[in-house]
Amino acid sequence: MSNATESSKSAAAKVPDTLILILGIVFVAWCLTFFIAPGSFTTETIAYQHGDEVIEKTILKAGSYQALSETQPAPIFAKDDDASLLAFAFNGMTSGDKYGAAIGVMMFILIVGGAFGIIMETQAIDKALLRLLVLIKGRDSLLIPLLCFVFSLGGAVFGMGEEAIVFALIIAPILVSLGYDGITAVLCTYVATQIGFATSWMNPFNVAIAQGLAGVPMLSGAGFRVVMWVVFTCFLMLYCWRYALSIKADPKRSKSFQSDDYFREHHDLTQLPKAPLNYGERLVLLTLTAGMIWVIWGVVAHGYYIPEIATQFFVMGVIAGAIAVIFKVNQFTMNRAAQAFRKGASDLLPAALVVGFAQGILAVLGGTDPSNPSVLNSILNATSQVFAEFSETASALGMFWFQSIFNFFVTSGSGQAALTMPLMAPIADLVGVSRQVAVLAFQLGDGLTNIIVPTSASLMGTLGVTRVAWANWASFVVKFLLLNFVLAMAFIVTAVAISY
């Protein structure tokens, strides 16, 4: 073993495991409950028009905040207390429903992992990747900016996020085989979707909802946002491309060099025979391609979400397994398919656990329901009151930073809009900032910090399937995030200056 490799593994061993880091954050959240009295808001249901569809949303009423008279420290352990410190892991993993974090995303990860376990066991993808490497030899660096562009467009047009987990699962072995790393895979898939999400002109899950809640014409101001998307996406393409080239020149510089060993060992394409794909393997690949088209069609045309997408991938895995058994692909059997499903799911179990643990942070703070007293509601109310003392530009920038920080607690775009826009919109009126700028500050703050906050189930899922530790990822991505913050503030200042 080389000294460089030993040094890389030694450094990785000193980095706290992601679960340990989350445990520390949970302790800090628990301490906050001793100093901040919980509060709640009165909620109401409003309806607004989006195209031909009438959308109903439960929001909080501005000015309805009510604080309890004293703090209510979360107990260390108590029966049936969802905020107790020691129960954070169970409460986090059982929070939400099948449509979101934590339980929905956790099950999504396990089912997708099992389905891909079957598909990968056939080795059809590995053999196809080997042929791809031959075809793009010498031109592989062009693949990086192209992926960034495609995934950013997906985030901008239909709010692509959780779907990036699946694509990262496929793309990571390709990029590692080409001499890049797992971090590059995260950048050009998940991060790209969030850049598109943050700068979108038509995303129905953040821009449309926020504008509807703020009383701004639906999908108005598109021209400014299109320019913003182009600038942010081009910056991502350049940044990712330069980083990828630097890693290819010296792979041991990568913060994920050690964890990338998994792909080098399990997807070493150089060890595969260079035989042409047989009929069964072609059918497996056709099933995968058709399945991906089915998923994209379902999301765009019918609004498929976690339950439907998970089912689509399960069906994909079952059909691929049946084809492999019938055509004796890689000497496949039904029992081997079942074993591959279990192994694929177990490989992604650590990623699922991280998602659940991260949601436990919110449980300790009292949850995200605005109508139930929680420390999170108190933080939301106190921060929103500060902006009334600022100038126009300072208020707009303050809204951006507030949305960025609040996204740590509520990573759902529509959920954050429902909690914050009813407060931000009237405050914008008071300080002379247009509500369009308030929406702009929301979408930038909501989207950009999705690339680092450990409470984002989609981020943790993507890091899990690419084998990148959150601590290593955070130390890498913080510089990129700060540069994007500078860009975001420049666009917000410009928006205020031109009375956007």
C-alpha positions in Angstrom: 0.0 0.0 0.0 1.3 3.4 -0.9 2.0 6.1 1.7 -0.6 8.3 0.0 -3.3 5.6 0.3 -2.4 5.0 4.0 -2.5 8.8 4.6 -6.0 9.0 3.0 -7.3 6.1 5.1 -5.8 7.6 8.2 -7.4 11.0 7.6 -10.8 9.3 6.9 -10.6 7.4 10.1 -10.3 10.7 12.0 -13.5 12.1 10.5 -16.5 11.4 12.8 -19.1 9.2 11.3 -22.2 10.9 10.0 -24.4 9.4 12.7 -22.0 10.7 15.4 -22.2 14.2 13.9 -26.0 14.0 13.9 -26.0 12.9 17.5 -24.1 16.1 18.4 -26.6 18.3 16.5 -29.4 16.5 18.3 -27.8 17.4 21.7 -27.5 21.1 20.7 -31.2 21.0 19.6 -32.1 19.5 23.0 -30.2 22.3 24.8 -32.2 24.9 22.9 -35.4 23.7 24.5 -34.1 24.8 27.9 -33.7 28.4 26.7 -36.5 29.0 24.1 -40.2 28.8 25.0 -42.2 27.0 22.4 -44.9 28.7 20.5 -47.6 28.1 17.9 -49.5 29.8 15.1 -53.2 29.7 14.1 -53.5 28.1 10.7 -55.9 28.5 7.8 -56.5 26.8 4.5 -56.3 28.9 1.4 -56.9 28.1 -2.3 -55.2 29.6 -5.3 -55.3 28.9 -9.0 -52.4 27.2 -10.8 -53.3 26.8 -14.5 -56.5 24.8 -14.6 -55.9 23.4 -11.1 -57.1 24.8 -7.8 -54.6 24.1 -5.1 -55.4 24.2 -1.4 -52.7 24.8 1.2 -52.7 25.0 4.9 -50.7 28.1 6.0 -50.2 30.0 9.2 -51.8 33.4 9.9 -49.5 36.3 10.1 -49.6 37.9 13.6 -51.2 34.8 15.2 -48.1 33.7 17.1 -48.8 32.6 20.7 -45.9 31.7 23.0 -46.1 29.6 26.1 -45.3 31.4 29.3 -42.2 29.4 30.1 -39.8 27.0 28.5 -40.6 23.3 28.2 -37.3 21.4 28.2 -37.5 18.2 26.2 -37.2 15.3 28.7 -34.3 12.9 28.4 -36.7 10.0 28.3 -40.5 9.9 28.8 -43.2 7.6 27.8 -45.1 8.8 24.7 -43.1 12.0 24.5 -42.1 12.6 20.8 -39.6 15.2 21.8 -37.6 13.2 24.3 -33.8 13.1 23.7 -33.2 9.4 23.9 -36.1 8.6 21.6 -34.9 10.9 18.8 -33.7 8.0 16.6 -37.0 6.1 16.7 -39.1 9.2 16.5 -37.0 10.5 13.5 -37.2 7.2 11.6 -41.0 6.9 12.1 -41.8 10.6 11.3 -43.6 11.7 8.2 -45.6 9.3 6.0 -45.2 7.5 2.7 -44.9 10.8 0.8 -41.9 12.2 2.6 -39.1 12.1 5.2 -38.4 10.1 7.0 -40.2 6.9 6.6 -41.2 7.5 3.0 -37.7 8.3 1.8 -36.1 5.5 3.9 -38.4 2.9 2.3 -37.8 4.5 -1.1 -34.0 4.0 -0.6 -34.4 0.4 0.4 -36.7 -0.6 -2.4 -34.6 1.2 -5.0 -31.5 -0.5 -3.6 -33.1 -3.9 -3.8 -34.3 -3.4 -7.3 -30.9 -2.2 -8.5 -29.3 -5.1 -6.6 -31.1 -7.4 -9.0 -30.2 -5.4 -12.1 -26.6 -5.0 -11.1 -26.3 -8.7 -10.3 -27.1 -9.5 -14.0 -23.9 -7.6 -14.9 -25.7 -6.2 -17.9 -25.0 -2.6 -16.8 -21.4 -3.3 -16.1 -20.9 -4.8 -19.6 -22.7 -1.9 -21.1 -20.5 0.6 -19.2 -17.4 -1.1 -20.4 -18.5 -0.6 -24.0 -19.4 3.1 -23.2 -15.9 3.7 -21.8 -14.4 2.5 -25.0 -16.7 4.7 -27.1 -16.1 7.9 -25.1 -12.4 7.3 -24.4 -10.6 10.7 -24.7 -13.8 12.7 -24.6 -15.1 11.7 -21.2 -14.6 15.1 -19.6 -17.4 16.5 -21.8 -19.7 14.1 -20.0 -19.4 16.2 -16.7 -20.9 19.5 -17.9 -23.5 17.7 -19.9 -24.8 15.9 -16.8 -24.8 19.1 -14.9 -26.9 20.8 -17.5 -29.4 18.0 -17.8 -29.9 17.6 -14.1 -30.1 21.3 -13.5 -32.8 21.5 -16.1 -34.7 18.7 -14.4 -34.6 20.6 -11.1 -35.8 23.8 -12.8 -38.6 22.3 -14.8 -40.2 19.7 -12.5 -38.4 19.9 -9.2 -36.2 16.9 -9.6 -34.7 15.9 -6.2 -35.3 12.5 -4.8 -35.0 11.0 -8.3 -31.3 12.0 -8.3 -30.6 9.3 -5.8 -31.3 6.7 -8.4 -29.3 8.3 -11.1 -26.3 8.8 -8.8 -26.5 5.1 -8.0 -25.9 4.4 -11.8 -23.5 7.3 -12.6 -21.1 7.0 -9.6 -19.6 3.7 -10.9 -19.2 5.2 -14.3 -17.3 8.3 -13.1 -15.1 6.3 -10.7 -14.2 4.0 -13.6 -13.3 7.0 -15.7 -10.9 8.2 -13.0 -13.2 10.7 -11.2 -14.8 10.2 -7.8 -18.1 9.9 -5.9 -18.1 13.6 -5.1 -18.2 14.4 -8.8 -21.2 12.1 -9.1 -23.0 14.0 -6.4 -22.1 17.4 -7.9 -23.4 16.6 -11.4 -26.6 14.8 -10.2 -28.1 15.9 -6.9 -26.3 19.3 -6.6 -27.2 20.1 -10.2 -30.9 19.4 -9.5 -30.8 21.8 -6.5 -29.1 24.6 -8.5 -32.0 24.2 -11.0 -34.5 24.0 -8.1 -33.1 27.2 -6.5 -33.1 29.3 -9.7 -36.2 27.9 -11.4 -38.7 30.0 -13.3 -41.4 27.4 -13.4 -40.9 24.8 -10.6 -44.4 23.9 -9.3 -43.0 22.8 -5.9 -41.3 26.1 -4.8 -41.8 29.0 -7.2 -45.4 28.4 -8.1 -46.5 27.6 -4.5 -44.5 30.6 -3.0 -46.0 33.0 -5.5 -49.5 31.7 -4.9 -49.1 32.1 -1.1 -47.6 35.6 -1.5 -50.3 36.8 -3.9 -47.9 37.2 -6.8 -49.1 36.2 -10.3 -48.3 32.6 -10.9 -44.9 32.0 -12.7 -44.5 35.8 -13.2 -41.0 37.2 -13.4 -39.8 34.3 -15.5 -37.3 36.3 -17.6 -35.2 37.4 -14.6 -35.2 33.9 -13.3 -34.2 32.3 -16.6 -31.1 34.5 -16.7 -30.4 33.6 -13.1 -30.7 29.9 -13.9 -28.3 30.2 -16.9 -25.7 32.0 -14.8 -25.8 29.5 -11.9 -25.9 26.5 -14.1 -22.9 27.7 -16.2 -21.0 28.3 -12.9 -21.8 24.8 -11.7 -20.7 23.3 -15.1 -17.4 25.1 -14.9 -16.7 24.4 -11.3 -17.6 20.7 -11.6 -15.6 20.3 -14.8 -12.5 21.8 -13.3 -12.8 19.8 -10.1 -13.3 16.6 -12.0 -10.2 17.2 -14.1 -8.1 17.9 -11.0 -9.2 14.6 -9.4 -8.5 12.7 -12.6 -5.0 14.1 -12.6 -4.5 13.1 -8.9 -7.3 10.8 -7.6 -5.8 10.6 -4.1 -6.7 14.3 -3.6 -10.3 13.3 -3.4 -12.0 13.4 0.0 -13.9 10.3 -1.1 -10.9 8.4 -2.4 -11.2 5.7 0.3 -15.0 5.2 0.0 -14.6 5.1 -3.8 -12.8 1.8 -3.3 -16.2 0.2 -3.1 -16.8 1.0 -6.8 -13.3 0.0 -7.8 -13.7 -3.4 -6.1 -17.4 -4.1 -7.0 -17.5 -2.5 -10.4 -14.0 -3.1 -11.8 -15.0 -3.0 -15.5 -11.5 -3.9 -16.6 -12.0 -7.4 -15.2 -15.1 -8.1 -17.4 -14.8 -10.0 -20.6 -15.1 -7.7 -23.6 -17.8 -10.0 -25.2 -20.8 -8.4 -26.9 -24.0 -8.1 -25.0 -26.3 -11.1 -25.4 -30.0 -11.0 -26.1 -31.0 -11.3 -22.4 -28.6 -8.6 -21.3 -30.0 -6.3 -24.0 -33.5 -6.9 -22.7 -32.4 -6.1 -19.1 -30.9 -2.8 -20.4 -34.1 -2.1 -22.4 -36.1 -2.7 -19.2 -33.9 -0.2 -17.3 -34.2 2.4 -20.1 -38.0 2.0 -20.5 -38.3 2.2 -16.7 -36.5 5.5 -16.5 -38.7 6.9 -19.3 -41.7 5.7 -17.4 -40.5 7.4 -14.2 -39.8 10.7 -15.9 -43.2 10.6 -17.8 -45.0 9.9 -14.5 -43.3 12.7 -12.6 -43.8 15.3 -15.4 -47.2 14.3 -16.7 -48.9 12.9 -13.6 -47.0 14.2 -10.6 -45.8 10.8 -9.4 -43.9 11.1 -6.2 -42.1 8.8 -3.7 -44.7 5.9 -3.5 -45.3 5.7 -7.3 -41.6 6.1 -8.1 -40.6 3.4 -5.6 -43.2 1.1 -7.1 -41.9 1.8 -10.6 -38.4 0.8 -9.7 -39.6 -2.3 -7.9 -41.5 -3.4 -11.0 -38.3 -2.6 -13.0 -36.3 -4.9 -10.8 -38.8 -7.7 -10.9 -39.0 -7.6 -14.7 -35.2 -7.5 -15.1 -34.9 -10.5 -12.7 -37.5 -12.5 -14.7 -35.7 -11.8 -17.9 -32.4 -12.8 -16.4 -33.9 -16.1 -15.2 -35.6 -16.9 -18.5 -32.6 -16.1 -20.7 -30.1 -17.5 -18.1 -28.2 -14.1 -18.0 -25.1 -14.6 -15.9 -26.6 -18.0 -14.9 -29.4 -16.3 -13.0 -32.0 -18.1 -10.8 -35.0 -17.0 -8.9 -33.2 -17.6 -5.6 -30.3 -15.5 -6.8 -32.6 -12.7 -7.7 -34.1 -12.7 -4.2 -30.6 -12.7 -2.6 -29.6 -9.8 -4.9 -32.6 -7.8 -3.8 -31.7 -8.4 -0.1 -28.1 -7.5 -0.7 -29.0 -4.3 -2.7 -31.3 -3.2 0.1 -28.8 -4.0 2.9 -26.1 -2.0 1.0 -28.2 1.1 1.3 -29.4 0.5 4.8 -26.8 2.9 6.3 -28.1 5.7 4.0 -31.7 5.0 5.2 -30.6 5.1 8.8 -28.9 8.5 8.3 -32.1 9.9 6.8 -34.1 8.8 9.9 -31.5 10.0 12.4 -31.4 13.4 10.8 -35.2 13.8 11.1 -34.8 13.1 14.8 -33.3 16.6 15.2 -36.7 18.1 14.3 -38.5 15.8 16.6 -36.5 17.0 19.6 -37.4 20.7 18.7 -41.1 19.8 18.8 -41.8 19.1 15.1 -42.7 21.2 12.2 -46.5 21.6 12.7 -47.1 25.3 13.1 -50.3 24.7 15.1 -48.5 22.7 17.8 -46.2 24.5 20.3 -42.5 24.1 19.3 -39.2 25.7 19.6 -39.0 25.8 15.8 -42.1 28.0 15.6 -40.6 30.4 18.2 -37.4 30.7 16.1 -39.4 31.3 13.0 -41.5 34.1 14.6 -38.6 35.9 16.3 -36.5 36.0 13.2 -39.3 37.3 11.0 -39.8 40.3 13.3 -36.2 41.5 12.9 -36.6 42.4 9.2 -39.0 45.3 9.9 -36.0 47.3 11.2 -33.9 46.9 8.1 -33.6 48.9 4.8 -35.0 47.5 1.6 -31.8 45.8 0.4 -30.8 44.6 3.9 -34.3 43.2 4.4 -34.2 41.3 1.2 -30.8 39.9 2.0 -32.0 39.1 5.5 -34.9 37.2 4.1 -32.4 35.2 2.0 -30.2 34.3 4.9 -33.2 33.5 7.1 -34.6 31.1 4.5 -31.2 29.5 4.1 -30.9 28.9 7.8 -34.6 27.8 8.2 -34.1 25.3 5.5 -32.0 23.2 8.0 -35.2 22.5 9.8 -37.7 22.3 6.9 -36.2 21.1 3.7 -39.4 20.6 1.9 -39.8 23.5 -0.6 -43.6 23.5 -0.4 -43.5 23.1 3.4 -41.1 25.9 3.9 -43.2 28.1 1.7 -46.3 27.4 3.7 -44.5 28.3 6.9 -42.5 31.3 5.9 -44.3 33.1 3.0 -47.3 34.2 5.0 -44.9 36.0 7.3 -42.4 37.3 4.7 -45.0 38.7 2.3 -46.5 41.3 4.6 -43.0 42.1 6.0 -41.9 42.8 2.5 -44.8 45.3 2.1 -43.7 47.1 5.3 -40.1 47.6 4.3 -40.8 48.5 0.7 -39.5 45.3 -0.9 -41.7 43.7 -3.6 -43.3 40.4 -2.8 -41.6 39.0 -6.0 -38.2 39.7 -4.3 -39.5 38.0 -1.2 -40.3 34.9 -3.3 -36.9 35.2 -4.9 -35.1 35.2 -1.5 -37.2 32.2 -0.5 -36.4 30.0 -3.5 -32.7 30.8 -3.4 -32.4 30.2 0.3 -34.5 27.1 0.2 -32.7 25.5 -2.7 -29.0 26.3 -2.3 -28.7 25.0 1.3 -30.2 21.7 0.3 -26.7 20.8 -0.9 -25.3 20.7 2.6 -27.9 20.4 5.3 -27.9 16.9 6.9 -31.7 17.1 7.4 -32.2 16.8 3.6 -33.3 13.3 3.0 -32.5 13.5 -0.7 -28.9 14.7 0.0 -28.3 12.0 2.6 -29.7 9.4 0.3 -27.5 10.5 -2.6 -24.4 10.6 -0.4 -25.4 7.1 0.9 -25.6 5.5 -2.6 -22.3 7.2 -3.7 -20.6 6.1 -0.4 -19.5 9.7 0.4 -19.5 10.6 4.2 -21.4 13.7 5.0 -18.4 15.2 6.9 -16.2 14.8 3.9 -18.9 16.2 1.6 -19.5 19.2 3.9 -15.8 20.1 4.0 -15.7 19.9 0.2 -18.9 21.7 -0.7 -18.8 24.6 1.7 -16.6 26.7 -0.6 -18.9 26.0 -3.6 -21.9 26.9 -1.5 -20.4 30.2 -0.3 -19.6 31.2 -3.9 -23.2 30.5 -4.8 -24.3 32.6 -1.9 -22.3 35.5 -3.3 -24.1 35.0 -6.7 -27.5 34.8 -5.0 -26.9 38.0 -3.0 -25.9 39.8 -6.2 -29.1 38.8 -7.9 -31.2 39.8 -4.9 -29.5 43.2 -4.7 -30.1 43.6 -8.5 -33.7 42.6 -8.1 -34.3 45.3 -5.4 -32.4 47.9 -7.5 -34.6 47.3 -10.6 -37.8 47.0 -8.5 -38.3 43.4 -9.7 
